[in-house]
């Protein structure tokens, strides 16, 4: 098969967009969004992001028509020419095995980033920041009634 000189999507590691006709670079925000979306796909991940204030702001933003949470929220990345490192802040569902969840998240993030960008993911660090307990959200609460009148 003859070489066309056309860059291929999903080139092997170390060949990220390098051709005789130019180079392709992938912005940090692209890797950040891919990693964030891949993390959210894993069952047991309730949300991405830091502690209470950041989550409260995100929750408020979701209630505003037309506003959406950023796909890269709770994700930071370091991207080089051929490699990327990912740091995640994850809120997990109560009852989920955190070790199994972390394994699944790593597998999904590495697969998505490597397949879509051609970058080698050298590490995925996961910080579990909180556990979501069903009924804990403000929208899930029922008004408390006093036992005494």
Residue pairs with C-beta under 8 A, 6 or more apart in sequence:
5 19
5 20
5 21
6 19
7 17
7 19
7 21
7 22
7 24
10 115
10 116
10 118
11 17
11 118
12 118
13 82
13 114
13 118
13 119
13 120
14 82
14 120
15 118
16 24
16 26
16 81
16 82
16 117
16 118
16 119
17 23
17 24
17 25
17 26
17 118
18 24
26 79
26 117
26 119
27 79
28 77
28 78
28 79
29 72
30 117
31 77
31 79
31 84
31 86
31 113
31 117
31 119
32 71
32 72
32 75
32 76
32 77
33 71
33 72
33 75
34 109
34 112
34 113
34 116
34 117
35 72
35 75
35 77
35 86
35 88
35 109
35 112
35 113
35 124
36 48
36 70
36 71
36 72
36 73
36 74
36 75
37 71
37 112
38 105
38 108
38 109
38 111
38 112
38 113
39 45
39 48
39 74
39 75
39 88
39 90
39 105
39 108
39 109
40 48
41 108
42 101
42 104
42 105
42 108
43 96
43 104
44 92
44 93
44 96
44 100
44 101
44 104
45 90
45 91
45 92
45 93
45 101
45 105
46 91
46 92
46 93
46 132
47 55
47 58
47 74
47 90
47 91
47 132
48 73
48 74
48 75
48 88
48 89
48 90
48 91
49 55
49 58
49 73
49 74
49 89
49 91
49 129
50 74
50 89
50 129
51 129
51 130
54 73
55 91
55 130
58 69
58 73
59 137
59 138
61 67
61 68
61 69
62 68
62 69
74 88
74 89
74 90
75 86
75 87
75 88
75 89
76 86
76 87
77 84
77 85
77 86
77 87
78 84
78 85
79 119
82 119
82 120
83 119
83 120
83 121
83 122
84 113
84 117
84 119
84 120
84 121
84 122
85 121
85 122
85 123
85 124
85 125
86 109
86 113
86 121
86 123
86 124
86 125
87 124
87 125
87 127
88 105
88 109
88 124
88 125
88 126
88 127
89 127
89 129
90 101
90 105
90 126
90 127
90 128
90 129
91 128
91 129
91 130
91 131
91 132
92 98
92 101
92 128
92 130
92 131
92 132
93 131
93 132
94 131
94 132
94 133
94 134
98 128
102 126
102 128
105 124
105 126
106 124
106 126
109 121
109 124
110 121
110 124
113 119
113 121
114 120
114 121
134 140
135 141
